[in-house]
Amino acid sequence: MSGAALSALTGAGLIAASHLVTLLVARATAGASGPVAAPALALSYVVKVFVLGWVLLTVPAPPWLSPGWLAGGLLGALAVSLVLAGRTSARRTRAALGPVLRARQEDRQRHGHGDLPGDLHGDLGGGRDDEPAGAAGAPAHDDRRPERHEHG
């Protein structure tokens, strides 16, 4: 195998090892009681930085190591890991929020609010849905205008 390929694989391996350590720490602290995960992840980050710094300062570079290809492997693996993390995060967020969003949509349809976003129907001038606008002490319209505000 060429020095360039070994350098690129070494860079990708460093990123993979760093992410593996992070995942193992997160997995180990996920079920812990109390706020344990954030300090443990911060500590693992500091340890990774010190270990990598120690290796860079004490271990001589092998003759086959090409700095450009090492950096390319690091950046390529980092880009791939960020894309995969983003996709995983989006998928898990949709899975977690799916029931909430479906329930909210069903509630809007059941109360005849159709496609009004979020809590907009509560701002249209009423306390409860069955009271006319202006009832229960709520103003019939919002008389706050940006030009009346000191900083607006």
Beta strands, then each sheet from edge to edge (+ up, - down):
end
